[in-house]
């Protein structure tokens, strides 16, 4: 009689037709509005990208005050890299 009991318990927890909930392989659902980025986040991201491109372009066109300067290049690159960093955190 002990053999039949061990088979029953094994058959209910292992196998192809056992529900995923029984095996513990189900990811719980999150609420629909959970962990979304604020609306201004995307606009900040785009603004930093455009600002960085604009500063670098205007630097090489010699439109910015002080002629061409490597500091303008640094400011533009920092703005663009910070936008790329924010893009990795966007949800």
Helices and strands as residue ranges (DSSP letters): H 2-13, H 20-23, H 39-60, H 70-88
